[in-house]
Amino acid sequence: MKKYLNGSFDLTTMVDFYDEWPIWSAPFGLKLLDKIEYKRGITALDIGFGSGFPLIELAQRLGESTTVYGIDPWKDAIRRVQRKISYFNISNIRIIEGHAESIPLENHSVDLIVSNNGINNVSDMGKVLSECSRIIKTGGQFVQTLNLDKSMVEFYAELEAVLEEMHMSREIDLMRQHIYEKRRPLDEILFLLRENSFVLKDLEHDQFCYKFTDGSAMLNHSFIRLAFMDSWKKLLPADKVEPVFEEVELRLNEKSRMLGGMKLSIPFVLINAIKR
């Protein structure tokens, strides 16, 4: 069996090797950090802070007159973030272990909410945005980044072509549903924001790319295996996983030879909204 199909990552041990993830989160996060209105004495919340970015950076940029909450359900990552906070002697961060569908903060108690490609990973986006609307003050700033539904289109196009040739229409539907659940259409997100009393101030589109020698390099990359491979495999019957991925890999490699390499495009958007 191909190495990239063999086994999965355990979240408990994986957190010790998590430092490579900023290569994913940094392009989103740097744009987010530039959009924040930095003010003394405010209260802020980072939704889905993972291993601590941009939570720790935000808390330090805002300074000790502020209080910065971070909410995330990942216990092992929380323990690591707490070690970082202690090591850097940061006093203005408060960690909440929990889900953003139920935020244990008072009504109208927060001046700033940020989420760096995190809200698109929640189970109920409408409920999360309702909670954000409840806790933020009138005039409060809500900045989030989200990768869009055309992310990694180069891979998904080849996967869909292979599934179509193998007459696997059900699996094509599952793939499209998977993309929808992880990367909701922008119009739907903007509608939910309006429904929850947020007014759009800025909308900025951007894109970065992961470049690889070929499809084999991409599929074997640790980040791809860690973040995506398990969910891709679950789209397929067990006996079809290997033949489907072998064909996808062959097609990606052939295109790479013709194009002089391959890339995965990651289009994303920054949404800067104000609570009315």
N, C-alpha and C positions, 0 to 999 in steps of 0.2 A: 504494500500500500504506500502511496505517496506520503512523504513526511508531513506535508501540510494537512493531510486528512487523518493522520494518526494521532489520536489523543486530543486533550483539551487542557486549558489552563485552570488551575484551582485558584479562586479569588483570594483565599487565605494566604497562600504562598506567593501569589503573583504580586501582591502589593510591595514586596521587597525588591521587585525588579521594575517598578513602575516609572522610574525616572525618564524613560524614553517617551512617555506619553506627551510631554510638552511639545514634541515635534508635531503632534496633532492639535493640541489646544492653543499653542502660542499664536498662530496667525489670527485666530478668532479673538483671543484674549487681548492681544496688543491693540487691536482696533477698539475693543470694548473699553480698555483703560484710557484710551485717548478721548473717548466721548463723555466720560464722567465729569460732572460739575463738582469739583473738589471744594468742600466747605468745612469749616471748623464746627465741632460740636454736634454733628449729625449722627443719626443711627442708620445703619445700612444692613442689608441682608444679601448674601450670596447663595443662590439656589443651585445645588448640585456641585459642590466644590471639589469632590474627588480627592486627589492627593494634595490639594492645597493651593492650586492656581485657578483663578487669580485671587483667592481669598487672602492669602498672606501678603501678597503684593499690594492689594487694595488697602488692607488695614494699615500697612506701613506708609503708604502714600497719603492716606487721610490723616494720620497722626493720632496721638494719644488722647486728644480731646473728643474723639469719636468712639462709638461702639459698633463693631462689625460682627453680626451674626453670620454663621454659616450653617446650612441645613443639608444633610446627606444621610442616606440610610446605610452606607457601607461601613460596617464596624471596623474592619481591619484598616481601611484607609483613614478613618477618624483617629485611630490610635497613632498612626504614623504622623498625621497632621499635628496632633497634640505634642508629639516629640519635637517636631520642627518649631512649633510655637514656643515651647519651653527653651529650646536651644538658642533661639534668636531673642529670647526674653521679650516677647511681644505681649503687651498687657491688655489690648483693646479688642481681642477676639473672643467671642462666645460661641461654642460649638453646640449644635442641636442634632442629636441623632434621631432622624425621623424622615417622613415623607412630606413633600411640598404640598400634597393635597390637604394636609392638616398642619398648619404652621402655628406653633404655640406662642404667638406674640399677640399683644393687645391690638384692638382696632386703632387705626390711625396713629401708629407708634413708630413708623419707619419713614425716613426721608428719601432713601435710595434703595432700589432693588436691582441686582445684577444677576445674570445667568449666562455663563459662557458655554454655549452649545449644550445646555443641560435640560431645559424645559422640553425639548423635543424627545427626551428619553423618559419622561414621566408616564404613568399609566392613564392619567386623566388630565389632559391639558386644560380643559375648560374649568375644572375644579381648582387647579393650581392658579390660573389667572384670576379666578374669583377670590381666592385667598390673598393673592397679591393686592387686589383692589381693596380688600377689607383692611389689610394692615398698613397700607401706605397712606400718607397724609395727602390732602389736597395740594396739588402742585408738586408732589414728589416725582422723582425721576426714576424711570424703569428702563434699563438698558439690557438688551439681550442679543446674543448672536446665535444663529441657527444655520447649519448646512442644509442646502436645498435638495429637492427631489431629483435633480440631475447629477448628484454626487456619484462619482465612480461610473459614469455612464458608459465608459469604454469597456468595463468588465460586464456590466449588466446587459449591454447590447449583445455581447458574444454569448452570454449565458442564455438569454432569451432565444437567440438564433438556434442554439444547440437543442434547447427544449422543444422548439417548434419542429425541428427536423426529426426529433424522436417522438413526435406526436404526444407530448406531455403538456396538454393545455391546462390541466388542473394545476400543475406546478408553475406554469406561467402566471396564473391567477394568484397563487400563493406568493410568488416573487413580487408581483405588483402590490399586493396587500402589505407585504413586509416593508417595502419602500414607503408606502403611504403611512404606516404606523410609526416608522422611525423618522420620516422627513415629510411632515405635513405640508400641503401646498401653502404658499405664502398668503394667498388671498384668504384662506381659512383662518390662519393665525391672526391676520389683521382684523378680520371680522370678530374673532373672540376678544381681541383687545378692545375694540369699540364697544362690544357688548358689556364689558366690565369697566367701562368709564375711563378708558385711557385714550388720549388724543395723540396721534402720531406727530412727532416733531421732526425726526430725520429718518430716512430709510436709505441705507448705503449698501450697494451690491459690491462684492469683491470675489476673488477666486485665487486659489493656489493649486499647485499640482504636485503629486508625488511622481517622480521619474524613476524608472527601473530599466535594467538592461533588456528584460523580456518578461513574459508572463510567468515563467518558472520562478524568477527572482521575486516577483511581486507576491505570488501565492505562498512562497516559503518565508516571506518576511515576518518577523515576530509580531509586529503590530497588526498585520492583516490576520495572522493566525489567532491572535489574542482577541481582537475586537470584532472580527467579522466571520471567521470561518465556521464557528459552531452554528451561527444563525443561518448561514448559507446552506450548510449540510442538512439542517432540519427542514429545509424546503423540499427535500427529495426523499423518495423511498430509499431505504438502506442499501438495497441492491443496485441502485442507480447512481449512488454518490460517486463512486470511482469512475465509471465510464463517462458520466457527464463532465466531471472535472478534467479528466484526461483530454477530452475533446476541446473543452474550453481552453485549456493550457496550450494545446497544439495550435489553436487558432490565434491566441494572443502572441505566441512565439513567432508564428508566420508573419503576422502584422508587424511585430517588432523588427523582424529582419528587413521588411520592406521600408519601414519608416525610420530605421536607425535607433530603435528604442521604443519604450512604451511609457505612457503616463496615465495617471488617474486624476481626473479633474475634480476639484472640490469647490463648487460655487457656494457662496454663503452670503448671508445678509446680516447687517446690523440694524436693529430696530431701537430707536430712541423715542420713548413715549413719556407723556406727562399725565398724571392723574387729575382729572377735572373735578 
